[in-house]
Amino acid sequence: MSIATRLQELGIELPDVAAPVAAYVPAVVHGGLVYTSGQLPFASGALPATGKVGAEVTPEDAATYARTCALNALAAAAAAAGGLDRIAGVLRVGGFVACAPSFTGQPAVINGASEVLGEIFGDAGRHARAAVGVASLPLDSPVEVEVTFLLA
């Protein structure tokens, strides 16, 4: 089954590729891989929330934002690779959570990204991962996700 068909089955519409907020490109193809830049949870060109997880942002909302980051990464990868049909699976996810100092639920937040990629790609969506707490992220975003995709 194609990824486009799977997205349609899941009722997921990929967003437009988010414009970079600094001097980088959204994704780069090298060899059999697509590396995405860190993706913020932009929806319709804006962040849905700002602040720290465990303070101004709930972990549940942050997981939803991580999901959005993963979809933004998939859109960037597909654009760089020449279409969704070129994306075969997920190799690695790097997740960053801007959080209150005592917050330790980073893995649950980044599950928002990992789970949607698993829904989309099935077994080809199983990946290595890092979920890291940080003091701050660009534009005061609560989460940022980068993904390395496998090419078909």
C-alpha positions, 0 to 999 in steps of 0.5 A: 500500500502506498503512503499516500493511501495510508494517510488517506485511510488514517484521515491525515492530510500532510501540511505544506512544508514549513518555511525555515526560520533560519539559515537551513533547508527543511530536508536533505537527501543523501544516499538512501536517506532523507534527513530532516531539519528539526521541525516545530509544530507549525500549523497553518504557519503558526505555533499552536502554543509556546512555553515549557512542558510541565509549566505552561504546556501540558504533556498531553498537548505537547505529545499532540504537538510532537505528532504535528512535528512528525507530520511536518517532517514527513512533508519536508522529506517527501518534498526533498525526495520527490514525493511520498512514494519515495519514502520507504520508512523511518530510521531515527527520530530525535525529539526535543522537549522544552520543559520545566526543570523537574519534568521527566516525561520526555519519552511520553511527549515524543511518543506523539511523533513515534506513534503517528509514524508507526501508524503511517508506516507500520513495521517500516516505521519502527525506529531508533529514538532520542527524547531529550529535555532542553531549557528552550527551543526556537520561538519558545516552541514546546517541542521539536522533532527531526526524523531520518527517513529511508528512501525506496 
